[in-house]
Amino acid sequence: MKSLKFLALAVAFGFMLSASAEEHLKSLNPAYFDKSTPAGEDFYKHVNKGWQESHPLTPEHARYGNFNILSDSSEARVKDIVLNLGATNPQPGSVAFKVWTIYSQAMDSVRRNAEGAKPILADLKKIETAPADSMENLFLWLHANYASPFFSAGPMEDLADSKVYAMYVSGGGMGLGDRDYYLLDDARNKQVREAYKKLIVTQMRNAGYSKKDANRVMNNVMKIETALADSAWTREQSRNIPAMYNPRSFEQLKAMYPNVNWDRFFIETMGIKSPESVIVTELSSVAQANNLMGSLTDREIKDYYLWKYVSQAAGMLSDDFANAAFEFNKVVSGVQQQRPRWKRALGAAEGAMGEAVGQLYVEKYFPESSKQYMLGLVENLRTALGKHIINLPWMSDDTKLNAIKKLNAFTVKIGYPDKWKDYSSMTIDPKLSYYENMHNVSMWHQKEELAKWGKPVDKTEWGMTPQTVNAYYNPLANEIVFPAAILQAPFFDPESSDAENYGGIGVVIGHEMTHGFDDQGRNFDAEGNMVNWW
């Protein structure tokens, strides 16, 4: 999960805990406690043994807890919403029609299996047949439409001035994400690495390549991605936010990384004129990307592009692609059974038009009274944290004042956004393949993000949909956000005691608040700007 409006510190926290001993605790089941194991001897076993015995781990899950219960509940509700949309025979072009079409196409394994790799063959051929003098065009085309080979770039709030957008250039380009998978030779990382190699070969075979060619692609991909990993930051380095803030003028960017045509990059991949300045997050990673782009052969680069393209398309193609991806996921996550198709289809619909589904979810399942109750819990916990900060023996008085200022400035978002996304311009056509429609969805979202460039930051925007079982702290807006779906039993129940709700959702609230003061949140002040106020 991804951290407060000032209340006088004299406001009592304890009055919310006045429920009688006889009040029923709806979300807390005493049967889950192991009374035979004293809490002081083994607290984990004392509180969890009954739960574990009542909820044996199924092959679909790598772990199972209350978050999973809520996710199952939210998925069942969303499924009901989407199926009801289909039952209304929605008009073509309507939001309901678009949501239903995406869900239906994701469920239609017969059509997708019959199409196989056909929806992507023309693009693969474009990559294969690109002449030597068109390699730059190929790079720009991929970045604009499908993937981010070698590095990524795009607008995001300026860390030093969170009211405006800055242009960022960041390292990346690794299919495994973490550098350790490529560089460490312990048994676990070797296992993941070998599974990844197998995945590349299998997916390229699914895309129509011979075994020989698929192995060549795999070898070239591993060569490039391992080189990128060699310059990538460690997990510890990646948590050093100030070190990732490296502003450079546009002229400096071009001089530092000359193997990228930056003028064409911004104009043709983002549709914007070249920015006056950019922020490079990992200098060494982008430098390595620049070096590779200038030293690799066209064949090596094309093989890398082929994999980047196939990898992003695989989840929207036939079962052969989906099954290969799951075999890899089994190694990484430990999950032994693929999620049911309807759950994956719901995920696709929500990923495409999450707020449209969320609006219906809120109307049916989240009353205004729950929002008001939740706000009361947050304010009392804000007060309690303020008391704690003031009484800290190790913090200086000046720092305490700044911490309280940040605490009081927290924006609290509960349930759902104040304004909803407008999906009317999104094109979904049942005559197109599932992959083509989902690509159109991706382009719609990309256009929405790029349209922010040059405009003030909209701090009313949400980073999660209402039906998401999660919560987050956003340091750039200094806000804590709690979607509607997490505000249900066993975390939150308006009919239960205040004590139980503090023990449930109160833990989540406190968790998000403390993110404002952890090793990353501490770098930002009350306005969401990167300032060392300690």
C-alpha positions in Angstrom: 0.0 0.0 0.0 1.1 3.3 -0.6 0.3 9.2 4.2 -3.7 15.2 8.3 -6.6 19.0 8.8 -5.7 20.1 12.3 -7.7 19.1 15.3 -6.8 20.5 18.8 -4.6 18.0 20.5 -7.0 18.1 23.5 -9.7 16.3 21.6 -10.0 12.9 23.2 -9.2 9.7 21.4 -10.6 7.4 24.0 -14.3 8.3 23.7 -14.5 6.4 20.5 -13.6 3.2 22.4 -16.7 3.3 24.7 -18.5 0.3 23.2 -20.0 -2.0 25.8 -18.3 -5.4 26.4 -21.5 -7.1 25.3 -21.5 -5.5 21.8 -21.0 -8.0 19.0 -17.7 -7.7 17.1 -18.9 -8.7 13.6 -15.4 -8.9 12.1 -13.5 -10.5 14.9 -14.1 -14.2 15.3 -12.9 -15.5 18.7 -12.8 -19.0 17.3 -9.6 -18.0 15.4 -7.7 -17.6 18.6 -5.7 -20.5 20.0 -6.4 -20.3 23.8 -4.1 -23.2 24.4 -1.1 -21.1 23.3 -0.4 -18.1 25.7 -0.1 -14.8 23.9 3.2 -14.1 25.7 4.7 -17.4 24.5 3.8 -17.3 20.8 1.6 -14.3 19.9 1.4 -15.2 16.2 0.1 -18.7 16.9 -2.2 -17.4 19.6 -4.1 -15.1 17.2 -3.7 -17.0 13.9 -3.8 -20.7 14.4 -7.6 -20.9 14.1 -7.5 -18.8 11.0 -4.9 -20.9 9.3 -6.8 -24.1 10.1 -10.0 -22.7 8.8 -8.5 -21.3 5.7 -6.1 -23.8 4.1 -4.1 -22.2 1.3 -5.5 -23.1 -2.1 -3.5 -23.4 -5.3 -4.8 -20.1 -6.6 -3.1 -18.1 -3.8 0.4 -17.6 -2.6 -1.0 -16.1 0.6 -4.5 -15.7 2.0 -5.7 -13.1 4.6 -8.3 -10.5 5.1 -7.2 -8.6 2.1 -8.0 -11.6 0.0 -11.4 -12.0 1.6 -12.2 -8.4 0.7 -10.8 -8.8 -2.8 -13.1 -11.8 -3.3 -16.0 -9.8 -2.1 -15.2 -6.8 -4.3 -14.7 -9.1 -7.3 -18.1 -10.8 -6.7 -19.8 -7.4 -6.6 -18.0 -6.1 -9.7 -18.9 -9.3 -11.5 -22.6 -8.7 -10.7 -22.4 -5.1 -11.9 -20.8 -6.1 -15.2 -23.1 -9.0 -15.9 -26.1 -6.7 -15.2 -24.7 -4.3 -17.8 -24.7 -7.1 -20.4 -28.2 -8.0 -19.5 -29.5 -4.5 -20.4 -28.4 -4.9 -24.0 -26.5 -1.6 -23.9 -26.4 0.8 -26.8 -23.2 0.7 -29.0 -20.9 3.5 -27.9 -22.3 3.8 -24.4 -20.0 3.3 -21.4 -22.0 0.1 -20.5 -21.5 -1.2 -24.0 -17.7 -0.6 -23.8 -17.3 -2.3 -20.4 -19.4 -5.3 -21.5 -17.5 -5.6 -24.8 -14.2 -5.7 -23.1 -15.4 -8.3 -20.6 -17.0 -10.4 -23.2 -14.0 -10.4 -25.5 -11.7 -11.3 -22.5 -14.0 -14.3 -21.8 -14.2 -15.4 -25.5 -11.4 -17.9 -25.5 -12.8 -19.6 -28.6 -12.3 -16.5 -30.8 -8.9 -15.7 -29.2 -7.6 -19.2 -29.6 -8.8 -19.3 -33.3 -7.0 -16.0 -33.9 -3.8 -17.1 -32.2 -1.0 -14.7 -32.9 -2.7 -13.2 -36.0 -3.5 -9.8 -34.3 0.2 -9.1 -33.9 1.8 -10.6 -37.0 1.8 -7.5 -39.1 3.6 -5.5 -36.4 6.1 -8.3 -35.9 6.8 -8.2 -39.6 7.3 -4.5 -39.5 10.0 -4.9 -36.9 11.6 -7.8 -38.8 11.7 -6.0 -42.2 12.7 -2.5 -41.0 15.8 -1.4 -43.1 19.0 -0.2 -41.4 18.1 3.4 -42.1 14.8 3.0 -40.3 16.0 1.8 -37.0 15.4 5.2 -35.4 11.8 5.2 -36.8 11.3 1.7 -35.3 12.4 2.9 -31.9 10.1 5.9 -31.9 7.2 3.8 -33.2 7.6 1.3 -30.3 7.9 4.0 -27.7 4.8 5.8 -29.0 2.5 2.8 -29.3 3.6 -0.4 -27.5 6.5 -0.5 -25.2 9.4 1.3 -23.6 12.6 -0.3 -24.8 15.9 0.8 -23.1 14.4 3.5 -21.0 11.1 5.2 -20.1 10.0 8.8 -20.2 6.9 10.9 -19.5 5.4 13.7 -17.4 4.9 13.5 -13.7 4.7 16.1 -10.8 7.9 18.0 -10.3 9.3 16.7 -7.0 10.5 20.2 -6.1 7.2 21.9 -7.1 4.3 19.5 -7.0 1.9 22.0 -8.5 3.4 21.6 -12.0 4.5 18.7 -14.2 8.1 18.0 -15.1 9.4 15.7 -17.8 11.2 12.6 -16.5 13.6 10.2 -18.2 14.2 7.0 -16.3 16.0 3.7 -16.6 14.2 0.5 -17.4 13.8 -1.9 -20.2 14.2 -5.0 -18.1 11.5 -7.6 -18.4 12.3 -9.0 -14.9 12.3 -5.5 -13.4 14.8 -6.1 -10.5 18.5 -6.2 -11.3 19.2 -9.0 -8.9 17.4 -11.5 -11.1 20.0 -11.0 -13.8 23.1 -10.5 -11.7 23.0 -12.7 -8.6 23.9 -16.4 -8.9 22.1 -17.8 -5.8 19.6 -20.7 -6.4 16.5 -18.5 -6.3 17.6 -15.9 -8.8 19.0 -18.6 -11.1 15.6 -20.3 -11.0 13.7 -17.1 -11.9 16.3 -16.3 -14.6 15.9 -19.8 -16.2 12.1 -19.5 -16.1 12.3 -16.2 -17.8 14.5 -17.6 -20.6 12.0 -20.4 -21.1 9.1 -17.9 -21.2 10.8 -15.9 -24.0 11.4 -19.0 -26.1 7.9 -20.3 -25.6 6.2 -17.0 -26.4 8.3 -16.4 -29.5 7.3 -19.9 -30.6 3.7 -19.1 -29.9 4.2 -16.0 -32.1 5.3 -18.3 -35.0 9.1 -18.3 -34.7 11.2 -21.4 -35.2 13.0 -22.9 -32.2 16.3 -21.7 -33.5 15.0 -18.1 -34.0 13.2 -18.1 -30.7 16.5 -19.1 -28.9 18.3 -16.4 -30.8 15.8 -13.8 -29.6 16.1 -15.1 -26.0 19.9 -14.9 -26.1 19.9 -11.4 -27.4 17.3 -10.3 -25.0 19.2 -11.7 -22.0 22.4 -10.0 -23.3 20.7 -6.6 -23.5 18.6 -6.8 -20.3 21.6 -8.1 -18.3 23.6 -5.1 -19.5 20.8 -2.8 -18.4 20.6 -4.6 -15.1 24.3 -4.1 -14.6 23.8 -0.3 -14.5 20.4 -0.3 -12.7 20.1 0.9 -9.2 19.8 -1.5 -6.3 16.5 -1.6 -4.3 18.2 0.4 -1.6 19.4 3.1 -4.0 16.0 3.3 -5.5 14.6 4.5 -2.2 16.9 7.5 -2.1 14.4 10.0 -3.6 16.7 13.1 -3.6 19.4 11.2 -5.5 16.8 10.5 -8.3 16.2 14.2 -8.8 18.7 15.2 -11.5 17.5 18.2 -13.5 19.2 18.8 -16.9 18.6 21.3 -19.6 17.4 19.9 -22.9 20.8 20.7 -24.5 22.5 18.8 -21.7 20.3 15.8 -22.2 21.2 15.7 -25.9 24.9 16.0 -25.1 24.8 13.3 -22.4 22.8 10.7 -24.4 23.5 11.4 -28.1 22.3 8.1 -29.5 18.7 9.2 -29.0 17.1 11.8 -31.3 15.5 13.7 -28.5 13.7 16.3 -30.6 12.0 13.5 -32.6 11.4 11.5 -29.4 9.3 14.1 -27.7 7.5 15.3 -30.8 6.7 11.9 -32.3 6.2 9.7 -29.2 4.4 12.3 -27.0 3.2 14.9 -29.4 4.8 17.8 -27.5 7.6 20.2 -28.4 11.0 19.5 -26.8 10.9 20.5 -23.1 13.3 23.1 -21.8 14.5 20.8 -19.1 14.1 17.2 -18.0 14.8 15.2 -14.8 16.9 12.1 -15.2 16.2 9.7 -12.4 19.0 7.1 -12.7 21.9 8.7 -14.6 23.9 5.5 -14.9 20.9 3.5 -16.2 20.1 6.0 -19.0 23.8 6.2 -19.8 23.9 2.4 -20.3 20.8 2.6 -22.5 22.5 5.2 -24.6 25.7 3.1 -24.9 23.8 0.0 -25.9 21.8 1.8 -28.6 25.0 2.9 -30.1 26.9 -0.4 -29.9 24.4 -3.2 -30.6 23.8 -4.7 -34.0 20.5 -4.2 -35.8 19.7 -7.9 -35.3 20.2 -7.7 -31.6 18.1 -4.6 -31.3 15.3 -6.1 -33.4 15.2 -9.2 -31.3 14.9 -7.1 -28.2 12.1 -5.1 -29.8 10.3 -8.3 -30.8 10.3 -9.5 -27.3 9.2 -6.1 -25.8 6.3 -6.2 -28.3 5.3 -9.8 -27.7 5.6 -9.5 -24.0 3.1 -6.6 -23.8 0.7 -8.3 -26.2 0.7 -11.8 -24.7 -2.1 -11.3 -22.1 -4.5 -10.3 -24.8 -3.9 -13.2 -27.2 -4.7 -16.9 -27.1 -4.6 -19.3 -24.2 -1.1 -20.6 -25.3 0.3 -17.1 -24.5 -1.6 -16.9 -21.2 -0.6 -20.4 -20.1 3.1 -19.7 -20.8 2.9 -16.5 -18.8 1.3 -18.4 -15.9 4.0 -21.1 -15.9 6.5 -18.3 -15.4 4.4 -16.7 -12.7 4.2 -20.0 -10.8 8.0 -19.8 -10.4 8.0 -16.2 -9.4 5.0 -16.1 -7.1 4.5 -19.7 -6.0 0.8 -19.6 -7.1 0.0 -23.0 -8.5 -3.4 -22.4 -10.2 -4.3 -19.7 -12.6 -7.1 -17.3 -11.6 -10.5 -18.2 -13.2 -11.0 -16.6 -16.6 -13.9 -14.4 -15.3 -11.6 -12.8 -12.7 -9.0 -12.1 -15.4 -11.8 -10.7 -17.6 -13.0 -8.4 -14.8 -9.4 -7.2 -14.3 -9.3 -6.3 -18.0 -12.6 -4.3 -17.8 -11.5 -2.5 -14.7 -8.1 -1.8 -16.0 -9.7 -0.2 -19.1 -12.6 1.7 -17.5 -12.1 1.4 -13.8 -13.8 4.6 -12.7 -16.9 3.8 -14.9 -17.2 0.5 -13.0 -16.3 2.2 -9.7 -19.1 4.8 -10.1 -21.7 1.9 -10.3 -19.9 0.2 -7.4 -20.2 3.2 -5.1 -23.9 3.9 -6.0 -24.7 0.3 -4.9 -22.4 -0.5 -2.1 -21.0 2.7 -0.4 -23.4 4.9 1.5 -22.5 8.5 2.4 -22.8 7.6 6.1 -19.8 5.2 5.8 -17.8 8.1 4.4 -18.7 10.4 7.3 -17.9 7.7 9.9 -14.6 7.0 8.3 -13.7 10.7 8.4 -14.3 10.6 12.1 -11.9 7.7 12.6 -9.2 9.4 10.5 -9.5 12.7 12.5 -9.1 10.9 15.8 -6.1 9.0 14.6 -4.6 12.2 13.3 -5.0 13.7 16.7 -3.4 10.7 18.4 -0.4 10.8 16.0 0.0 14.5 16.7 0.2 13.8 20.4 2.8 11.1 19.7 4.9 13.4 17.6 4.8 16.2 20.3 6.0 13.8 23.0 8.9 12.3 21.0 12.0 12.6 23.1 14.4 12.4 20.1 12.9 15.0 17.8 13.9 18.6 18.0 11.2 21.2 18.6 11.6 22.8 15.1 11.2 19.4 13.5 8.2 18.6 15.6 6.5 21.9 14.4 7.2 20.9 10.8 5.9 17.4 11.4 2.7 18.7 12.9 2.3 21.1 10.0 2.6 18.3 7.6 0.2 16.1 9.7 -2.4 18.9 9.7 -2.1 19.4 6.0 -2.9 15.8 5.1 -5.7 15.6 2.5 -8.1 12.8 3.3 -9.9 11.0 0.4 -12.6 8.5 1.3 -14.5 6.1 -1.0 -14.4 7.7 -4.4 -13.3 10.8 -6.4 -15.3 14.0 -6.5 -15.4 13.9 -10.3 -15.4 10.9 -12.6 -13.4 10.2 -15.8 -15.2 10.7 -19.1 -14.8 7.7 -21.3 -16.9 8.9 -24.2 -13.9 9.3 -26.5 -12.7 5.8 -26.0 -13.2 3.5 -29.0 -14.3 -0.1 -28.4 -15.5 -2.1 -31.4 -16.6 -5.8 -31.1 -15.5 -6.3 -34.7 -11.9 -5.7 -33.7 -9.9 -8.4 -32.0 -9.5 -8.2 -28.2 -5.9 -7.2 -28.7 -6.8 -4.3 -31.0 -9.5 -3.0 -28.6 -7.1 -3.2 -25.6 -4.5 -1.4 -27.6 -7.0 1.3 -28.3 -7.7 1.4 -24.6 -3.9 1.8 -23.9 -3.6 4.6 -26.4 -6.6 6.4 -24.8 -5.0 6.3 -21.4 -1.6 7.4 -22.8 -3.3 10.3 -24.5 -5.0 11.2 -21.2 -1.7 11.2 -19.4 0.2 13.2 -22.0 -2.6 15.8 -22.1 -1.6 16.9 -18.6 1.6 18.3 -20.0 1.7 22.1 -19.6 -1.3 22.2 -17.2 -1.5 22.6 -13.5 -1.5 19.4 -11.5 -5.0 18.2 -10.6 -4.7 17.1 -7.0 -8.3 15.8 -7.0 -7.3 12.9 -9.2 -7.2 9.4 -7.7 -4.5 6.8 -8.2 -6.9 3.8 -7.4 -10.4 3.0 -8.4 -13.2 2.8 -5.7 -13.5 -1.0 -6.1 -9.8 -1.5 -5.3 -9.1 -3.3 -2.0 -6.1 -1.2 -1.0 -5.1 2.3 0.3 -2.2 4.6 -0.4 -0.3 7.7 0.7 0.8 10.1 -2.1 3.7 12.2 -1.0 3.4 14.7 -3.9 -0.1 15.6 -2.8 0.4 14.8 0.9 -2.8 12.8 0.9 -4.1 9.5 2.3 -6.6 7.7 0.2 -9.0 4.9 1.1 -11.1 3.4 -1.7 -14.6 2.2 -1.0 -13.8 -1.5 -1.4 -11.5 -1.6 1.6 -14.2 0.0 3.7 -16.1 -3.1 4.5 -15.9 -6.0 7.0 -13.6 -7.3 8.3 -11.7 -4.0 8.1 -14.6 -1.6 8.5 -18.1 -2.2 9.6 -20.4 0.8 10.6 -22.6 -1.7 12.5 -19.6 -2.9 14.6 -18.0 -1.3 17.7 -15.6 1.6 17.4 -13.0 -0.5 19.1 -13.2 -3.1 16.3 -13.0 -0.5 13.6 -9.9 1.0 15.1 -8.4 -2.4 15.3 -9.3 -3.1 11.7 -9.4 -0.1 9.3 -7.6 2.0 12.0 -4.5 -0.1 11.4 -4.7 0.8 7.7 -5.2 4.5 8.4 -2.3 4.6 10.8 -0.2 2.7 8.2 -0.8 5.2 5.5 -0.3 8.2 7.9 3.1 6.9 8.9 4.2 6.7 5.2 4.3 10.5 5.3 7.2 10.2 7.7 9.0 7.1 6.5 12.3 7.0 4.6 10.6 8.2 1.4 7.7 10.3 2.7 10.0 12.3 5.0 11.6 13.9 2.0 8.4 15.9 1.2 6.9 18.8 3.1 3.3 19.8 3.9 2.7 21.0 0.3 4.1 17.8 -1.3 7.4 19.4 -2.3 10.8 17.7 -1.9 12.2 19.7 1.0 14.4 18.6 3.8 12.4 19.9 6.7 14.0 17.7 9.4 
